[in-house]
Amino acid sequence: MYVDTWTFIWLMVFMKIPIVGLLLLVRWAVSQTPEDTLDEDGGISHEPRPRHPHHPRPRLPRSPRRGPHRGAPAPVSPLRTRTALARARAAQHR
């Protein structure tokens, strides 16, 4: 009987403290006003400076090199097979 009484008191009183703390935290968060920001983007961007008129343009990315040396010829395209010829050969082997 003694243990049941303390269990009841523990569950009904002391276990309510975290619930009350959570409710107070939510109430505090809801009552907060949003922070005033200077910019619409939240201050994460910067204004790009205009480029100097004599500043060279950025170079385009290099094209991929073929083969181990510069200027090697492009690889040869694979041989093509005509479907009519392939069907005729397949029919002969049956």
C-alpha positions as CSV (number, residue, x, y, z in Angstrom):
1,M,0.0,0.0,0.0
2,Y,2.8,2.4,0.9
3,V,4.6,1.8,-2.5
4,D,1.3,2.4,-4.4
5,T,0.9,5.7,-2.8
6,W,4.4,7.0,-3.7
7,T,3.9,5.6,-7.2
8,F,0.7,7.5,-7.6
9,I,2.3,10.7,-6.2
10,W,5.3,10.3,-8.6
11,L,3.1,9.8,-11.6
12,M,0.6,12.5,-10.8
13,V,2.9,15.3,-9.6
14,F,6.6,14.9,-10.5
15,M,6.1,13.5,-14.0
16,K,4.0,16.6,-14.8
17,I,7.0,18.9,-14.5
18,P,8.5,18.1,-17.9
19,I,5.1,18.5,-19.5
20,V,4.6,21.9,-17.9
21,G,8.2,22.8,-19.0
22,L,7.4,21.8,-22.6
23,L,4.2,23.9,-22.6
24,L,6.1,26.9,-21.3
25,L,8.8,26.5,-23.9
26,V,6.2,26.3,-26.7
27,R,4.3,29.3,-25.3
28,W,7.6,31.3,-25.2
29,A,8.5,30.3,-28.8
30,V,5.0,31.3,-30.1
31,S,5.1,34.7,-28.4
32,Q,8.5,35.6,-30.0
33,T,8.5,38.3,-32.7
34,P,10.5,37.7,-35.9
35,E,13.9,39.3,-36.1
36,D,14.2,42.4,-38.2
37,T,16.4,41.7,-41.2
38,L,18.1,44.3,-43.4
39,D,17.6,42.4,-46.7
40,E,14.9,40.3,-48.1
41,D,17.3,37.3,-48.5
42,G,18.2,37.3,-44.8
43,G,21.6,38.8,-45.3
44,I,23.2,35.8,-47.0
45,S,24.1,37.4,-50.4
46,H,26.4,40.2,-51.4
47,E,26.1,42.8,-54.0
48,P,28.3,41.9,-57.0
49,R,30.8,44.6,-57.9
50,P,30.8,45.7,-61.5
51,R,33.7,44.4,-63.6
52,H,36.4,46.8,-64.6
53,P,36.0,47.6,-68.3
54,H,39.5,46.4,-69.2
55,H,39.2,43.2,-67.1
56,P,39.4,40.2,-69.4
57,R,36.5,37.8,-69.6
58,P,36.9,34.5,-67.8
59,R,38.3,31.7,-70.0
60,L,35.9,29.0,-71.2
61,P,36.6,25.5,-69.9
62,R,39.1,23.5,-71.9
63,S,37.7,20.9,-74.3
64,P,38.7,17.3,-73.4
65,R,41.9,16.0,-74.9
66,R,41.7,12.9,-77.0
67,G,44.3,10.2,-76.6
68,P,47.6,10.5,-74.8
69,H,48.8,13.5,-76.9
70,R,47.3,16.8,-77.9
71,G,45.6,16.8,-81.3
72,A,45.2,13.0,-81.6
73,P,42.5,12.1,-84.1
74,A,39.0,11.3,-82.8
75,P,38.3,7.6,-82.2
76,V,36.9,5.7,-85.1
77,S,33.2,5.1,-85.0
78,P,32.1,1.5,-84.6
79,L,31.2,-0.6,-87.6
80,R,27.5,-0.6,-88.5
81,T,25.4,-3.7,-89.3
82,R,22.5,-3.6,-91.6
83,T,19.5,-5.3,-90.0
84,A,18.3,-6.9,-93.3
85,L,21.7,-8.5,-93.8
86,A,21.8,-9.6,-90.2
87,R,18.3,-11.2,-90.5
88,A,19.4,-13.0,-93.7
89,R,22.4,-14.4,-92.0
90,A,20.4,-15.5,-89.0
91,A,17.9,-17.2,-91.3
92,Q,20.7,-19.2,-93.0
93,H,22.1,-20.5,-89.7
94,R,18.7,-22.0,-88.6
